[in-house]
């Protein structure tokens, strides 16, 4: 094992006040801070920690080579991202071999659909690496609706909007409580699936949960609206209660 440690630090859904005590301590004390971002953008995880970093902290932006430019089904998509993550791990490994600790900023929880997982699996057998858990984005979203998400024996189903429409319909129809993530350009497909599954009227759309520009409304009231990347749809469970 190398001398330094890599910390995948979960930052929660967006509000800096929702960081854990440990995450706050690691972020404020970090000498090297790495974070993912889209080319030409500051990066959401970096925005969350604005004003928290040491003045002498070395920032390491890791810019995705592709996001939506290539379809997920195109073999080039995975190949391109695989090369990207391999390059990122090499850079972080070099720092730990020199005895440096590195904090990797992670939106939400690092082990819940996060990019950090791809670094972790490549590094865990060679480098001292730890994941610091956090409040998930979906938790921030359903809390923003002001309604409990699950009751009694409700089964919570989490779906990606990138799934084929027939798969969405099948899972939505079987779910008690439902979360749909990765909406963006998949919104029309998700709407159709919710309608086909009979869940559309009960669905809520939450944008930028816990952030200053948070927006919460019934999905049916947002017809024709273009949803940003940080959008989540929830359908609350209605299960057993006293």
Biotite code that builds the C-alpha atoms (Angstrom):
import biotite.structure as struc

atoms = struc.array([
    struc.Atom([0.000, 0.000, 0.000], chain_id="A", res_id=1, res_name="UNK", atom_name="CA", element="C"),
    struc.Atom([1.121, 3.559, -0.722], chain_id="A", res_id=2, res_name="UNK", atom_name="CA", element="C"),
    struc.Atom([1.848, 6.148, 1.960], chain_id="A", res_id=3, res_name="UNK", atom_name="CA", element="C"),
    struc.Atom([-1.027, 8.514, 1.182], chain_id="A", res_id=4, res_name="UNK", atom_name="CA", element="C"),
    struc.Atom([-4.777, 7.928, 1.347], chain_id="A", res_id=5, res_name="UNK", atom_name="CA", element="C"),
    struc.Atom([-7.521, 8.757, -1.150], chain_id="A", res_id=6, res_name="UNK", atom_name="CA", element="C"),
    struc.Atom([-10.827, 9.795, 0.396], chain_id="A", res_id=7, res_name="UNK", atom_name="CA", element="C"),
    struc.Atom([-14.011, 9.715, -1.668], chain_id="A", res_id=8, res_name="UNK", atom_name="CA", element="C"),
    struc.Atom([-15.981, 12.293, 0.286], chain_id="A", res_id=9, res_name="UNK", atom_name="CA", element="C"),
    struc.Atom([-19.742, 12.397, -0.154], chain_id="A", res_id=10, res_name="UNK", atom_name="CA", element="C"),
    struc.Atom([-21.024, 15.975, -0.168], chain_id="A", res_id=11, res_name="UNK", atom_name="CA", element="C"),
    struc.Atom([-24.731, 15.237, -0.015], chain_id="A", res_id=12, res_name="UNK", atom_name="CA", element="C"),
    struc.Atom([-27.478, 16.632, -2.269], chain_id="A", res_id=13, res_name="UNK", atom_name="CA", element="C"),
    struc.Atom([-26.131, 20.172, -2.647], chain_id="A", res_id=14, res_name="UNK", atom_name="CA", element="C"),
    struc.Atom([-26.535, 22.216, 0.519], chain_id="A", res_id=15, res_name="UNK", atom_name="CA", element="C"),
    struc.Atom([-23.132, 22.563, 2.281], chain_id="A", res_id=16, res_name="UNK", atom_name="CA", element="C"),
    struc.Atom([-24.944, 22.491, 5.632], chain_id="A", res_id=17, res_name="UNK", atom_name="CA", element="C"),
    struc.Atom([-25.822, 18.849, 4.924], chain_id="A", res_id=18, res_name="UNK", atom_name="CA", element="C"),
    struc.Atom([-22.222, 17.618, 4.875], chain_id="A", res_id=19, res_name="UNK", atom_name="CA", element="C"),
    struc.Atom([-21.322, 15.180, 7.634], chain_id="A", res_id=20, res_name="UNK", atom_name="CA", element="C"),
    struc.Atom([-18.910, 16.352, 10.333], chain_id="A", res_id=21, res_name="UNK", atom_name="CA", element="C"),
    struc.Atom([-16.226, 14.048, 8.934], chain_id="A", res_id=22, res_name="UNK", atom_name="CA", element="C"),
    struc.Atom([-16.749, 15.248, 5.352], chain_id="A", res_id=23, res_name="UNK", atom_name="CA", element="C"),
    struc.Atom([-16.497, 18.869, 6.467], chain_id="A", res_id=24, res_name="UNK", atom_name="CA", element="C"),
    struc.Atom([-13.266, 18.166, 8.351], chain_id="A", res_id=25, res_name="UNK", atom_name="CA", element="C"),
    struc.Atom([-11.665, 16.329, 5.435], chain_id="A", res_id=26, res_name="UNK", atom_name="CA", element="C"),
    struc.Atom([-12.633, 18.982, 2.880], chain_id="A", res_id=27, res_name="UNK", atom_name="CA", element="C"),
    struc.Atom([-11.380, 21.889, 4.978], chain_id="A", res_id=28, res_name="UNK", atom_name="CA", element="C"),
    struc.Atom([-8.101, 20.154, 5.774], chain_id="A", res_id=29, res_name="UNK", atom_name="CA", element="C"),
    struc.Atom([-7.307, 18.775, 2.319], chain_id="A", res_id=30, res_name="UNK", atom_name="CA", element="C"),
    struc.Atom([-4.023, 19.660, 0.631], chain_id="A", res_id=31, res_name="UNK", atom_name="CA", element="C"),
    struc.Atom([-5.073, 18.021, -2.659], chain_id="A", res_id=32, res_name="UNK", atom_name="CA", element="C"),
    struc.Atom([-8.692, 18.155, -3.851], chain_id="A", res_id=33, res_name="UNK", atom_name="CA", element="C"),
    struc.Atom([-9.864, 16.270, -6.948], chain_id="A", res_id=34, res_name="UNK", atom_name="CA", element="C"),
    struc.Atom([-13.314, 16.588, -8.516], chain_id="A", res_id=35, res_name="UNK", atom_name="CA", element="C"),
    struc.Atom([-15.186, 15.595, -11.660], chain_id="A", res_id=36, res_name="UNK", atom_name="CA", element="C"),
    struc.Atom([-16.682, 18.134, -14.010], chain_id="A", res_id=37, res_name="UNK", atom_name="CA", element="C"),
    struc.Atom([-17.863, 18.609, -17.545], chain_id="A", res_id=38, res_name="UNK", atom_name="CA", element="C"),
    struc.Atom([-15.333, 20.419, -19.742], chain_id="A", res_id=39, res_name="UNK", atom_name="CA", element="C"),
    struc.Atom([-15.792, 24.174, -19.496], chain_id="A", res_id=40, res_name="UNK", atom_name="CA", element="C"),
    struc.Atom([-17.925, 23.952, -16.351], chain_id="A", res_id=41, res_name="UNK", atom_name="CA", element="C"),
    struc.Atom([-16.858, 24.620, -12.737], chain_id="A", res_id=42, res_name="UNK", atom_name="CA", element="C"),
    struc.Atom([-18.363, 21.340, -11.539], chain_id="A", res_id=43, res_name="UNK", atom_name="CA", element="C"),
    struc.Atom([-21.239, 20.850, -9.092], chain_id="A", res_id=44, res_name="UNK", atom_name="CA", element="C"),
    struc.Atom([-19.136, 19.185, -6.387], chain_id="A", res_id=45, res_name="UNK", atom_name="CA", element="C"),
    struc.Atom([-16.626, 22.047, -6.520], chain_id="A", res_id=46, res_name="UNK", atom_name="CA", element="C"),
    struc.Atom([-19.456, 24.575, -6.247], chain_id="A", res_id=47, res_name="UNK", atom_name="CA", element="C"),
    struc.Atom([-20.727, 22.932, -3.062], chain_id="A", res_id=48, res_name="UNK", atom_name="CA", element="C"),
    struc.Atom([-17.398, 23.448, -1.256], chain_id="A", res_id=49, res_name="UNK", atom_name="CA", element="C"),
    struc.Atom([-16.836, 27.026, -2.425], chain_id="A", res_id=50, res_name="UNK", atom_name="CA", element="C"),
    struc.Atom([-15.168, 28.971, 0.381], chain_id="A", res_id=51, res_name="UNK", atom_name="CA", element="C"),
    struc.Atom([-14.280, 25.826, 2.337], chain_id="A", res_id=52, res_name="UNK", atom_name="CA", element="C"),
    struc.Atom([-10.905, 24.884, 0.820], chain_id="A", res_id=53, res_name="UNK", atom_name="CA", element="C"),
    struc.Atom([-7.524, 25.839, 2.218], chain_id="A", res_id=54, res_name="UNK", atom_name="CA", element="C"),
    struc.Atom([-5.909, 28.756, 0.334], chain_id="A", res_id=55, res_name="UNK", atom_name="CA", element="C"),
    struc.Atom([-2.968, 26.510, -0.575], chain_id="A", res_id=56, res_name="UNK", atom_name="CA", element="C"),
    struc.Atom([-5.079, 23.489, -1.620], chain_id="A", res_id=57, res_name="UNK", atom_name="CA", element="C"),
    struc.Atom([-4.046, 22.013, -4.977], chain_id="A", res_id=58, res_name="UNK", atom_name="CA", element="C"),
    struc.Atom([-7.145, 21.503, -7.111], chain_id="A", res_id=59, res_name="UNK", atom_name="CA", element="C"),
    struc.Atom([-7.281, 18.594, -9.568], chain_id="A", res_id=60, res_name="UNK", atom_name="CA", element="C"),
    struc.Atom([-10.219, 18.880, -11.992], chain_id="A", res_id=61, res_name="UNK", atom_name="CA", element="C"),
    struc.Atom([-11.056, 15.631, -13.800], chain_id="A", res_id=62, res_name="UNK", atom_name="CA", element="C"),
    struc.Atom([-12.963, 16.553, -16.957], chain_id="A", res_id=63, res_name="UNK", atom_name="CA", element="C"),
    struc.Atom([-15.207, 13.961, -18.566], chain_id="A", res_id=64, res_name="UNK", atom_name="CA", element="C"),
    struc.Atom([-14.212, 13.304, -22.186], chain_id="A", res_id=65, res_name="UNK", atom_name="CA", element="C"),
    struc.Atom([-17.836, 12.548, -23.046], chain_id="A", res_id=66, res_name="UNK", atom_name="CA", element="C"),
    struc.Atom([-21.221, 13.000, -21.354], chain_id="A", res_id=67, res_name="UNK", atom_name="CA", element="C"),
    struc.Atom([-24.158, 12.991, -23.791], chain_id="A", res_id=68, res_name="UNK", atom_name="CA", element="C"),
    struc.Atom([-22.275, 13.338, -27.079], chain_id="A", res_id=69, res_name="UNK", atom_name="CA", element="C"),
    struc.Atom([-22.262, 9.565, -27.669], chain_id="A", res_id=70, res_name="UNK", atom_name="CA", element="C"),
    struc.Atom([-25.236, 7.247, -26.940], chain_id="A", res_id=71, res_name="UNK", atom_name="CA", element="C"),
    struc.Atom([-24.804, 4.930, -23.954], chain_id="A", res_id=72, res_name="UNK", atom_name="CA", element="C"),
    struc.Atom([-25.317, 1.965, -26.281], chain_id="A", res_id=73, res_name="UNK", atom_name="CA", element="C"),
    struc.Atom([-22.350, 2.951, -28.453], chain_id="A", res_id=74, res_name="UNK", atom_name="CA", element="C"),
    struc.Atom([-19.270, 0.809, -27.547], chain_id="A", res_id=75, res_name="UNK", atom_name="CA", element="C"),
    struc.Atom([-17.139, 3.944, -27.833], chain_id="A", res_id=76, res_name="UNK", atom_name="CA", element="C"),
    struc.Atom([-18.889, 5.418, -24.789], chain_id="A", res_id=77, res_name="UNK", atom_name="CA", element="C"),
    struc.Atom([-17.619, 2.837, -22.296], chain_id="A", res_id=78, res_name="UNK", atom_name="CA", element="C"),
    struc.Atom([-14.225, 2.625, -23.987], chain_id="A", res_id=79, res_name="UNK", atom_name="CA", element="C"),
    struc.Atom([-13.763, 6.391, -23.770], chain_id="A", res_id=80, res_name="UNK", atom_name="CA", element="C"),
    struc.Atom([-14.774, 6.563, -20.112], chain_id="A", res_id=81, res_name="UNK", atom_name="CA", element="C"),
    struc.Atom([-12.656, 3.538, -19.219], chain_id="A", res_id=82, res_name="UNK", atom_name="CA", element="C"),
    struc.Atom([-9.548, 5.276, -20.580], chain_id="A", res_id=83, res_name="UNK", atom_name="CA", element="C"),
    struc.Atom([-10.539, 8.427, -18.707], chain_id="A", res_id=84, res_name="UNK", atom_name="CA", element="C"),
    struc.Atom([-10.898, 6.689, -15.337], chain_id="A", res_id=85, res_name="UNK", atom_name="CA", element="C"),
    struc.Atom([-7.638, 4.816, -15.882], chain_id="A", res_id=86, res_name="UNK", atom_name="CA", element="C"),
    struc.Atom([-5.866, 8.127, -16.454], chain_id="A", res_id=87, res_name="UNK", atom_name="CA", element="C"),
    struc.Atom([-7.450, 9.654, -13.352], chain_id="A", res_id=88, res_name="UNK", atom_name="CA", element="C"),
    struc.Atom([-6.383, 6.744, -11.167], chain_id="A", res_id=89, res_name="UNK", atom_name="CA", element="C"),
    struc.Atom([-2.815, 6.986, -12.436], chain_id="A", res_id=90, res_name="UNK", atom_name="CA", element="C"),
    struc.Atom([-2.647, 10.647, -11.439], chain_id="A", res_id=91, res_name="UNK", atom_name="CA", element="C"),
    struc.Atom([-4.075, 10.003, -7.961], chain_id="A", res_id=92, res_name="UNK", atom_name="CA", element="C"),
    struc.Atom([-1.863, 6.963, -7.439], chain_id="A", res_id=93, res_name="UNK", atom_name="CA", element="C"),
    struc.Atom([1.227, 9.045, -8.152], chain_id="A", res_id=94, res_name="UNK", atom_name="CA", element="C"),
    struc.Atom([0.239, 11.516, -5.439], chain_id="A", res_id=95, res_name="UNK", atom_name="CA", element="C"),
    struc.Atom([-0.323, 8.806, -2.827], chain_id="A", res_id=96, res_name="UNK", atom_name="CA", element="C"),
    struc.Atom([2.997, 7.187, -3.682], chain_id="A", res_id=97, res_name="UNK", atom_name="CA", element="C"),
    struc.Atom([4.584, 10.540, -2.848], chain_id="A", res_id=98, res_name="UNK", atom_name="CA", element="C"),
    struc.Atom([2.874, 10.406, 0.565], chain_id="A", res_id=99, res_name="UNK", atom_name="CA", element="C"),
    struc.Atom([0.064, 12.837, -0.227], chain_id="A", res_id=100, res_name="UNK", atom_name="CA", element="C"),
    struc.Atom([-3.557, 12.423, 0.851], chain_id="A", res_id=101, res_name="UNK", atom_name="CA", element="C"),
    struc.Atom([-6.191, 13.303, -1.748], chain_id="A", res_id=102, res_name="UNK", atom_name="CA", element="C"),
    struc.Atom([-9.840, 14.216, -1.169], chain_id="A", res_id=103, res_name="UNK", atom_name="CA", element="C"),
    struc.Atom([-12.091, 13.368, -4.103], chain_id="A", res_id=104, res_name="UNK", atom_name="CA", element="C"),
    struc.Atom([-15.280, 15.452, -3.971], chain_id="A", res_id=105, res_name="UNK", atom_name="CA", element="C"),
    struc.Atom([-18.393, 13.368, -4.665], chain_id="A", res_id=106, res_name="UNK", atom_name="CA", element="C"),
    struc.Atom([-21.906, 14.656, -5.274], chain_id="A", res_id=107, res_name="UNK", atom_name="CA", element="C"),
    struc.Atom([-24.413, 12.759, -3.151], chain_id="A", res_id=108, res_name="UNK", atom_name="CA", element="C"),
    struc.Atom([-23.029, 9.499, -1.782], chain_id="A", res_id=109, res_name="UNK", atom_name="CA", element="C"),
    struc.Atom([-19.814, 8.134, -3.333], chain_id="A", res_id=110, res_name="UNK", atom_name="CA", element="C"),
    struc.Atom([-21.145, 4.562, -3.577], chain_id="A", res_id=111, res_name="UNK", atom_name="CA", element="C"),
    struc.Atom([-24.548, 5.472, -5.040], chain_id="A", res_id=112, res_name="UNK", atom_name="CA", element="C"),
    struc.Atom([-24.342, 5.876, -8.849], chain_id="A", res_id=113, res_name="UNK", atom_name="CA", element="C"),
    struc.Atom([-21.255, 8.058, -8.424], chain_id="A", res_id=114, res_name="UNK", atom_name="CA", element="C"),
    struc.Atom([-18.168, 8.425, -10.611], chain_id="A", res_id=115, res_name="UNK", atom_name="CA", element="C"),
    struc.Atom([-15.910, 7.788, -7.625], chain_id="A", res_id=116, res_name="UNK", atom_name="CA", element="C"),
    struc.Atom([-16.879, 4.103, -7.713], chain_id="A", res_id=117, res_name="UNK", atom_name="CA", element="C"),
    struc.Atom([-14.930, 3.715, -10.953], chain_id="A", res_id=118, res_name="UNK", atom_name="CA", element="C"),
    struc.Atom([-11.812, 5.074, -9.266], chain_id="A", res_id=119, res_name="UNK", atom_name="CA", element="C"),
    struc.Atom([-12.366, 2.992, -6.146], chain_id="A", res_id=120, res_name="UNK", atom_name="CA", element="C"),
    struc.Atom([-12.554, -0.341, -7.968], chain_id="A", res_id=121, res_name="UNK", atom_name="CA", element="C"),
    struc.Atom([-9.349, 0.468, -9.861], chain_id="A", res_id=122, res_name="UNK", atom_name="CA", element="C"),
    struc.Atom([-7.424, 1.619, -6.787], chain_id="A", res_id=123, res_name="UNK", atom_name="CA", element="C"),
    struc.Atom([-8.650, -0.357, -3.768], chain_id="A", res_id=124, res_name="UNK", atom_name="CA", element="C"),
    struc.Atom([-6.106, -3.192, -4.121], chain_id="A", res_id=125, res_name="UNK", atom_name="CA", element="C"),
    struc.Atom([-3.140, -0.880, -4.627], chain_id="A", res_id=126, res_name="UNK", atom_name="CA", element="C"),
    struc.Atom([-3.860, 2.288, -2.671], chain_id="A", res_id=127, res_name="UNK", atom_name="CA", element="C"),
    struc.Atom([-5.264, 3.173, 0.748], chain_id="A", res_id=128, res_name="UNK", atom_name="CA", element="C"),
    struc.Atom([-8.728, 4.402, -0.243], chain_id="A", res_id=129, res_name="UNK", atom_name="CA", element="C"),
    struc.Atom([-11.802, 5.211, 1.853], chain_id="A", res_id=130, res_name="UNK", atom_name="CA", element="C"),
    struc.Atom([-15.362, 6.240, 1.046], chain_id="A", res_id=131, res_name="UNK", atom_name="CA", element="C"),
    struc.Atom([-17.118, 8.741, 3.304], chain_id="A", res_id=132, res_name="UNK", atom_name="CA", element="C"),
    struc.Atom([-20.907, 8.238, 3.056], chain_id="A", res_id=133, res_name="UNK", atom_name="CA", element="C"),
    struc.Atom([-23.410, 11.060, 2.695], chain_id="A", res_id=134, res_name="UNK", atom_name="CA", element="C"),
    struc.Atom([-27.074, 11.995, 2.335], chain_id="A", res_id=135, res_name="UNK", atom_name="CA", element="C"),
    struc.Atom([-28.220, 10.975, -1.141], chain_id="A", res_id=136, res_name="UNK", atom_name="CA", element="C"),
    struc.Atom([-29.703, 13.333, -3.700], chain_id="A", res_id=137, res_name="UNK", atom_name="CA", element="C"),
    struc.Atom([-32.964, 11.398, -3.689], chain_id="A", res_id=138, res_name="UNK", atom_name="CA", element="C"),
    struc.Atom([-33.306, 11.860, 0.080], chain_id="A", res_id=139, res_name="UNK", atom_name="CA", element="C"),
    struc.Atom([-32.920, 15.600, -0.385], chain_id="A", res_id=140, res_name="UNK", atom_name="CA", element="C"),
    struc.Atom([-35.528, 15.468, -3.164], chain_id="A", res_id=141, res_name="UNK", atom_name="CA", element="C"),
    struc.Atom([-38.267, 13.607, -1.345], chain_id="A", res_id=142, res_name="UNK", atom_name="CA", element="C"),
    struc.Atom([-37.731, 15.681, 1.799], chain_id="A", res_id=143, res_name="UNK", atom_name="CA", element="C"),
    struc.Atom([-38.285, 18.793, -0.326], chain_id="A", res_id=144, res_name="UNK", atom_name="CA", element="C"),
    struc.Atom([-41.822, 17.601, -1.131], chain_id="A", res_id=145, res_name="UNK", atom_name="CA", element="C"),
    struc.Atom([-42.761, 17.740, 2.555], chain_id="A", res_id=146, res_name="UNK", atom_name="CA", element="C"),
    struc.Atom([-44.195, 14.224, 2.478], chain_id="A", res_id=147, res_name="UNK", atom_name="CA", element="C"),
    struc.Atom([-42.896, 10.936, 3.925], chain_id="A", res_id=148, res_name="UNK", atom_name="CA", element="C"),
    struc.Atom([-41.519, 8.696, 1.170], chain_id="A", res_id=149, res_name="UNK", atom_name="CA", element="C"),
    struc.Atom([-42.202, 5.191, 2.502], chain_id="A", res_id=150, res_name="UNK", atom_name="CA", element="C"),
    struc.Atom([-44.668, 3.738, 4.983], chain_id="A", res_id=151, res_name="UNK", atom_name="CA", element="C"),
    struc.Atom([-44.808, 0.352, 6.691], chain_id="A", res_id=152, res_name="UNK", atom_name="CA", element="C"),
    struc.Atom([-43.887, -2.367, 4.179], chain_id="A", res_id=153, res_name="UNK", atom_name="CA", element="C"),
    struc.Atom([-43.520, -0.115, 1.132], chain_id="A", res_id=154, res_name="UNK", atom_name="CA", element="C"),
    struc.Atom([-40.844, -1.284, -1.303], chain_id="A", res_id=155, res_name="UNK", atom_name="CA", element="C"),
    struc.Atom([-38.736, 1.582, -2.636], chain_id="A", res_id=156, res_name="UNK", atom_name="CA", element="C"),
    struc.Atom([-37.673, 1.280, -6.284], chain_id="A", res_id=157, res_name="UNK", atom_name="CA", element="C"),
    struc.Atom([-34.926, 3.468, -7.770], chain_id="A", res_id=158, res_name="UNK", atom_name="CA", element="C"),
    struc.Atom([-34.816, 3.707, -11.565], chain_id="A", res_id=159, res_name="UNK", atom_name="CA", element="C"),
    struc.Atom([-32.579, 5.411, -14.083], chain_id="A", res_id=160, res_name="UNK", atom_name="CA", element="C"),
    struc.Atom([-34.306, 7.406, -16.815], chain_id="A", res_id=161, res_name="UNK", atom_name="CA", element="C"),
    struc.Atom([-31.795, 5.918, -19.245], chain_id="A", res_id=162, res_name="UNK", atom_name="CA", element="C"),
    struc.Atom([-33.513, 2.508, -19.068], chain_id="A", res_id=163, res_name="UNK", atom_name="CA", element="C"),
    struc.Atom([-35.568, 1.269, -22.050], chain_id="A", res_id=164, res_name="UNK", atom_name="CA", element="C"),
    struc.Atom([-39.167, 2.458, -21.904], chain_id="A", res_id=165, res_name="UNK", atom_name="CA", element="C"),
    struc.Atom([-40.638, -1.035, -21.500], chain_id="A", res_id=166, res_name="UNK", atom_name="CA", element="C"),
    struc.Atom([-38.356, -1.669, -18.501], chain_id="A", res_id=167, res_name="UNK", atom_name="CA", element="C"),
    struc.Atom([-39.409, 1.599, -16.910], chain_id="A", res_id=168, res_name="UNK", atom_name="CA", element="C"),
    struc.Atom([-43.082, 0.725, -17.296], chain_id="A", res_id=169, res_name="UNK", atom_name="CA", element="C"),
    struc.Atom([-42.586, -2.724, -15.776], chain_id="A", res_id=170, res_name="UNK", atom_name="CA", element="C"),
    struc.Atom([-40.678, -1.497, -12.726], chain_id="A", res_id=171, res_name="UNK", atom_name="CA", element="C"),
    struc.Atom([-42.923, 1.525, -12.202], chain_id="A", res_id=172, res_name="UNK", atom_name="CA", element="C"),
    struc.Atom([-46.030, -0.643, -12.216], chain_id="A", res_id=173, res_name="UNK", atom_name="CA", element="C"),
    struc.Atom([-44.595, -2.956, -9.560], chain_id="A", res_id=174, res_name="UNK", atom_name="CA", element="C"),
    struc.Atom([-43.227, -0.237, -7.244], chain_id="A", res_id=175, res_name="UNK", atom_name="CA", element="C"),
    struc.Atom([-44.822, 1.031, -4.035], chain_id="A", res_id=176, res_name="UNK", atom_name="CA", element="C"),
    struc.Atom([-42.598, 4.095, -3.690], chain_id="A", res_id=177, res_name="UNK", atom_name="CA", element="C"),
    struc.Atom([-40.616, 5.249, -6.686], chain_id="A", res_id=178, res_name="UNK", atom_name="CA", element="C"),
    struc.Atom([-37.559, 7.394, -7.461], chain_id="A", res_id=179, res_name="UNK", atom_name="CA", element="C"),
    struc.Atom([-36.457, 8.163, -11.021], chain_id="A", res_id=180, res_name="UNK", atom_name="CA", element="C"),
    struc.Atom([-32.999, 9.656, -11.537], chain_id="A", res_id=181, res_name="UNK", atom_name="CA", element="C"),
    struc.Atom([-30.974, 10.729, -14.582], chain_id="A", res_id=182, res_name="UNK", atom_name="CA", element="C"),
    struc.Atom([-33.932, 12.533, -16.102], chain_id="A", res_id=183, res_name="UNK", atom_name="CA", element="C"),
    struc.Atom([-32.580, 15.257, -18.413], chain_id="A", res_id=184, res_name="UNK", atom_name="CA", element="C"),
    struc.Atom([-33.208, 14.418, -22.050], chain_id="A", res_id=185, res_name="UNK", atom_name="CA", element="C"),
    struc.Atom([-35.079, 11.251, -20.999], chain_id="A", res_id=186, res_name="UNK", atom_name="CA", element="C"),
    struc.Atom([-38.013, 13.228, -19.591], chain_id="A", res_id=187, res_name="UNK", atom_name="CA", element="C"),
    struc.Atom([-40.470, 12.481, -22.420], chain_id="A", res_id=188, res_name="UNK", atom_name="CA", element="C"),
    struc.Atom([-39.774, 8.744, -22.190], chain_id="A", res_id=189, res_name="UNK", atom_name="CA", element="C"),
    struc.Atom([-40.172, 8.852, -18.394], chain_id="A", res_id=190, res_name="UNK", atom_name="CA", element="C"),
    struc.Atom([-43.487, 10.713, -18.724], chain_id="A", res_id=191, res_name="UNK", atom_name="CA", element="C"),
    struc.Atom([-44.856, 8.128, -21.141], chain_id="A", res_id=192, res_name="UNK", atom_name="CA", element="C"),
    struc.Atom([-43.749, 5.282, -18.883], chain_id="A", res_id=193, res_name="UNK", atom_name="CA", element="C"),
    struc.Atom([-45.350, 6.838, -15.793], chain_id="A", res_id=194, res_name="UNK", atom_name="CA", element="C"),
    struc.Atom([-48.613, 7.313, -17.672], chain_id="A", res_id=195, res_name="UNK", atom_name="CA", element="C"),
    struc.Atom([-48.557, 3.733, -18.979], chain_id="A", res_id=196, res_name="UNK", atom_name="CA", element="C"),
    struc.Atom([-47.892, 2.451, -15.435], chain_id="A", res_id=197, res_name="UNK", atom_name="CA", element="C"),
    struc.Atom([-50.688, 4.575, -13.958], chain_id="A", res_id=198, res_name="UNK", atom_name="CA", element="C"),
    struc.Atom([-48.308, 6.597, -11.750], chain_id="A", res_id=199, res_name="UNK", atom_name="CA", element="C"),
    struc.Atom([-48.169, 9.914, -13.578], chain_id="A", res_id=200, res_name="UNK", atom_name="CA", element="C"),
    struc.Atom([-50.687, 11.918, -11.534], chain_id="A", res_id=201, res_name="UNK", atom_name="CA", element="C"),
    struc.Atom([-48.920, 11.002, -8.271], chain_id="A", res_id=202, res_name="UNK", atom_name="CA", element="C"),
    struc.Atom([-45.444, 11.951, -9.505], chain_id="A", res_id=203, res_name="UNK", atom_name="CA", element="C"),
    struc.Atom([-43.459, 14.954, -8.244], chain_id="A", res_id=204, res_name="UNK", atom_name="CA", element="C"),
    struc.Atom([-40.584, 16.707, -10.024], chain_id="A", res_id=205, res_name="UNK", atom_name="CA", element="C"),
    struc.Atom([-37.812, 18.139, -7.859], chain_id="A", res_id=206, res_name="UNK", atom_name="CA", element="C"),
    struc.Atom([-35.062, 20.230, -9.436], chain_id="A", res_id=207, res_name="UNK", atom_name="CA", element="C"),
    struc.Atom([-31.864, 21.265, -7.633], chain_id="A", res_id=208, res_name="UNK", atom_name="CA", element="C"),
    struc.Atom([-32.979, 19.692, -4.346], chain_id="A", res_id=209, res_name="UNK", atom_name="CA", element="C"),
    struc.Atom([-31.638, 21.525, -1.230], chain_id="A", res_id=210, res_name="UNK", atom_name="CA", element="C"),
    struc.Atom([-29.898, 24.137, -3.413], chain_id="A", res_id=211, res_name="UNK", atom_name="CA", element="C"),
    struc.Atom([-30.800, 27.863, -3.509], chain_id="A", res_id=212, res_name="UNK", atom_name="CA", element="C"),
    struc.Atom([-32.676, 27.419, -6.818], chain_id="A", res_id=213, res_name="UNK", atom_name="CA", element="C"),
    struc.Atom([-34.684, 24.389, -5.660], chain_id="A", res_id=214, res_name="UNK", atom_name="CA", element="C"),
    struc.Atom([-37.984, 23.825, -7.460], chain_id="A", res_id=215, res_name="UNK", atom_name="CA", element="C"),
    struc.Atom([-40.755, 21.394, -6.421], chain_id="A", res_id=216, res_name="UNK", atom_name="CA", element="C"),
    struc.Atom([-43.976, 20.730, -8.325], chain_id="A", res_id=217, res_name="UNK", atom_name="CA", element="C"),
    struc.Atom([-46.316, 18.026, -9.532], chain_id="A", res_id=218, res_name="UNK", atom_name="CA", element="C"),
    struc.Atom([-44.889, 16.495, -12.690], chain_id="A", res_id=219, res_name="UNK", atom_name="CA", element="C"),
    struc.Atom([-48.248, 16.989, -14.405], chain_id="A", res_id=220, res_name="UNK", atom_name="CA", element="C"),
    struc.Atom([-47.875, 20.734, -13.826], chain_id="A", res_id=221, res_name="UNK", atom_name="CA", element="C"),
    struc.Atom([-44.535, 20.806, -15.655], chain_id="A", res_id=222, res_name="UNK", atom_name="CA", element="C"),
    struc.Atom([-45.716, 19.605, -19.079], chain_id="A", res_id=223, res_name="UNK", atom_name="CA", element="C"),
    struc.Atom([-43.290, 20.633, -21.816], chain_id="A", res_id=224, res_name="UNK", atom_name="CA", element="C"),
    struc.Atom([-40.656, 21.740, -19.324], chain_id="A", res_id=225, res_name="UNK", atom_name="CA", element="C"),
    struc.Atom([-37.023, 20.978, -20.074], chain_id="A", res_id=226, res_name="UNK", atom_name="CA", element="C"),
    struc.Atom([-35.521, 19.411, -16.957], chain_id="A", res_id=227, res_name="UNK", atom_name="CA", element="C"),
    struc.Atom([-31.941, 20.102, -15.846], chain_id="A", res_id=228, res_name="UNK", atom_name="CA", element="C"),
    struc.Atom([-29.438, 17.365, -14.979], chain_id="A", res_id=229, res_name="UNK", atom_name="CA", element="C"),
    struc.Atom([-30.093, 17.766, -11.252], chain_id="A", res_id=230, res_name="UNK", atom_name="CA", element="C"),
    struc.Atom([-33.711, 16.613, -11.418], chain_id="A", res_id=231, res_name="UNK", atom_name="CA", element="C"),
    struc.Atom([-35.396, 13.730, -9.622], chain_id="A", res_id=232, res_name="UNK", atom_name="CA", element="C"),
    struc.Atom([-38.948, 12.389, -9.909], chain_id="A", res_id=233, res_name="UNK", atom_name="CA", element="C"),
    struc.Atom([-40.584, 10.753, -6.889], chain_id="A", res_id=234, res_name="UNK", atom_name="CA", element="C"),
    struc.Atom([-43.831, 8.905, -6.314], chain_id="A", res_id=235, res_name="UNK", atom_name="CA", element="C"),
    struc.Atom([-44.568, 8.509, -2.595], chain_id="A", res_id=236, res_name="UNK", atom_name="CA", element="C"),
    struc.Atom([-45.535, 5.183, -1.083], chain_id="A", res_id=237, res_name="UNK", atom_name="CA", element="C"),
    struc.Atom([-48.947, 4.835, 0.535], chain_id="A", res_id=238, res_name="UNK", atom_name="CA", element="C"),
    struc.Atom([-48.340, 1.724, 2.619], chain_id="A", res_id=239, res_name="UNK", atom_name="CA", element="C"),
    struc.Atom([-49.350, 0.446, 6.029], chain_id="A", res_id=240, res_name="UNK", atom_name="CA", element="C"),
    struc.Atom([-49.541, 2.924, 8.904], chain_id="A", res_id=241, res_name="UNK", atom_name="CA", element="C"),
    struc.Atom([-51.102, 2.978, 12.403], chain_id="A", res_id=242, res_name="UNK", atom_name="CA", element="C"),
])
